[in-house]
């Protein structure tokens, strides 16, 4: 992006599958909905974020480390380290 940030457009479709193997809804959200958003990473400062505007002006930004220094690399933490690594280890 020319300002130390990398970005990629993400298109994500979420499917919900019931116990019988058929698609279902979850908490009123229908299966198969697609959303588009931008994933951002500041490689030198180890931040990652996402937003709907390509310039990052609405992005929610997080650090890729927990307070104790561990990488945020689990599902409950949003796998922030892996998202940062994917953007920062790829050619810009």
N, C-alpha and C positions, 0 to 999 in steps of 0.2 A: 504494500500500500504506500510505500515511500516514507512512512513515519515510524518504522520499527515494528509494525504489526503485519502479520500474515492473515489471510482470510480464505475461506472456501464456502461456497454455497452448498447447503445441505438440504436434500429433499428426503423427508422421512415419512413413511407410512406405518401406522400402528394397526396391528390386527389383534383381535381378542378371540380366543378359541375356547369353547366350553369343554367340559369333561367328556362329552360325546364326540369331540373332534370337529364340531361345526363352528363356524364363525358366530359370534354373539356380540352383545354390547356389554360395556362395563360402566357402572354408575351413570347410566344414561348416555354414554358416549358410544356412538356406533363404530363398529370395526371398519377398517379400511380408509380412515381419514388420513389425508396427506397434508403436511405442512412444510413450508419452505422457510429457512432461516439461515443466517450467516454465522459461521464459527470463526472466532478470532483467536490469535495467539500472539503474545509479545515474547519472542524467544529469549532475548537477553534478560528480561526482568521476570520471566517465569510466571506469566499471567495467561489465563485463557478466559474466553467469554463467548456469549452468543447474543444475537439481536436480529431484528427484522430489517434494519436499515444497513445498506452495504457500506456506509461510511463509519459504522460502529457507534454512532452518536446515541443510540438507545441500548447499547450492549450492557448486559449484566456481566461484570468481570469478577473473577475469583483467582486466588493464588493456587498453585498446583501442589502446595504442601500444607499438611496439618500443622497446628501450633507446635507439636512435638518434633517436627522435622520430617515425618514420614510423608511419602508421596500419596496424594489423594488418587488412589488407583483401585478403588473398589466401587461396586455398583451403587451403594448407598451414598457415596460421595460424588457420584456422577462421572467417575473415571476421568477426572480432570487431567491427570498426568498423561494418560494415553492420548487424549485429544490434543494436548499441547505438543506432545512428542510427534504425533502424526503431521502436524503443521510445521513444526520446527525442524524436522529431519528430512523434509521433502524439499526439492528445489523450488525456489521462489521466483 
